[in-house]
């Protein structure tokens, strides 16, 4: 018996491997701020804050090492009636968003992702908990997927 949640007969589409760099740069900025705070607290001999920020810095450094694996765990699949999305290593999340329930398909491009030619798609539904963000898509793929999802959503809503 396997411990992983996997669905039979699903071939997952993956996000761009360049997305690892987006996550690494974002994580490194936060980690550097915490390491600097640790140094400042230690130089002022404030040991309790220095210890706390050091522990959080170590956790963030370990987190940085897991980024490539987390990016490889992101996948999506367009099925007949819904978009299936998965992410996560230890805490796996699988979400099926019916096309007819999509109210908004939004494209975001942050500065690091834009420099690497990547985008993220955000799908908004009437249920706030069902919102899905699909990061790390090449810009052309994100644009094409947005157009396809909008067309699918319109055709499915018309049938309701």
Secondary structure by P-SEA (a helix, b strand, c coil): cccccccccccccccccaaaaaaaaaaaaaaaaaaaaaaaaaaacccaaaaaaaaaaaaaaaaaaaaaaaaaaccccccccbbbbbbbccbbbbbbbbcccccbbbbbbcaaaaaaccbbbbbbccccccccccccccaaaaaaaaaaaaaaaaaaaaac
